[in-house]
Amino acid sequence: MKRQRHSHLSSADLDALRAALEAKRAELQRVVDTNVAEGTHSEEGFPDPRDSGDVAERTEEEEELLEVAGQEGTLLSDIDRALAKIDKRTYGLSERSGRPIPLERLRAEPWARFTAEEEAEVEERRREERKRTRPRS
């Protein structure tokens, strides 16, 4: 008999976590679709070119909507990765250490890829990297 890799999670836990991931995925997909549609929506006709304030404001709003859609798209990728890991029986294990991710963390963030401690280390490295690569004034 093949040993279940995510053995620290019961079948009921996995079912509940899959349902949470699928619900979040559907919600995010709706948000992304809406933001992309609104961010790329061109007004019927063209605005009065003398009203540059309206044009600038609309352009800024569209850019913000597309940025949010991009961030949500990244989360969608994380959710898809988590769903694939459930199917591969590797869900709930840290991608960094292979250690089990506590159920409480998975319930709070079902797409978690690392334990909380590892996530903090990853974030600290990202902050340090941004400091090093930030252009000096």
N, C-alpha and C positions, 0 to 999 in steps of 0.2 A: 504494500500500500504506500502511495506517495505521501510524504509528510507535507502537511499544509504549511506554507511558509509564513503566512500571517496568522499563526496559531493563537496569538494573544487576543484575537478578535473572534467573537462568536459569529455564527451565521446570522443571527438576529442583528448583531452590531453591524455586520457588513451590509445587510439588506437596508438598514436604516441609513447608513452612511452613503450607500449608492443612491438611495432615494433623495437624500439631501443634496448630493452632488448634481443629480439630474434636474432637480427643481431649481437650484442656483444657476445651472447652465441655461435652462430655458429662460429664466428671468434676465440673465445677462445678455443672452442673444437678442431678446426684445429691446433692451436698452441700446445695445450696439446698433441694431438695425435702425432704430429711431434716431439715434444721434448721427449716424452716417447719412441718413435721409435728410435730416434737418441741416446738417453741416454741408451738404452738397446741393441743397435745394436752391435753385435760382428763382428769383422773383419773376412773376409774370411781367414782361416788359422790363425796362431798365430804369433804375432810380434816376432821378434828376441829377446830372453830374455836378450841378452847382451845390448840391446838398452833400458835401463830402463827409460831414459828421455822421449821417445815417449810413453811408457806405462803409466808413471805417468801423462803426459800431457793429454792423452786420458781419463784416469780415472777421472781427475779433470774436464774435459769438460763434461763428462757424468754425474758426480755428479751435476754440475751447471745446466745442462739441466733438470735433474730430480727435482731439487729444484724449478726451474722456473715453471715446470709443476705442482708441488704441490701448489705453490702460485696461479697459474691460476685456479687450481682445486677448491681452496677456493673461488675465485671470481665466478666461475661457480655455486657453491652452493648458494652464495648470490643472483645470478641472478635467479636461480630456485626458491628460497624463494620469491623473488619479483614477479615472474610470478604467483606463487601459491596465493600470497596475492591479486593480481588483481582478480583472479578467486573467492576468498573468500570475495571480496569487502572490504578488509582492507588495500589495497595498499595506500601509501601516508600518512599513519599515523605512528607516532613514536612508535616503539616497547617499548620504555621506558615510555613515558608520555601519549601516545595516541593523542598528538597534531598533527595537520596537518604539514606535511613537505612541505615547500614552493615549488611551481612548478619550480622555477628557480633552486633550488637544485636538484630536481628530473630530470630535463633536463640535468644537468651537470653530475649527478651520479644516474641513474635510479634505481640502486639497494640499494640506501641509506636506512638505517634502523632507523636512528635518525635524528633529526634536526641538523643543523651545530653546535649549542651550545652544545647539548647533545653529539655529536660525539667528540667535543673537550674535554669534561669532561671524556668520556670513554677513550680516548687516554691518557689523563693526568694520570688517574688511572692505566692504563697499564704501563706507564713509571715508576710511583712510585712503582708498584709491581715488575717490573724488577730490580729496584734499590735495593729493599729489599731482593730479592731472588738471586741476583748476588753474586757468591762466592767471599769472600774477599781474597786478596792476602797477 
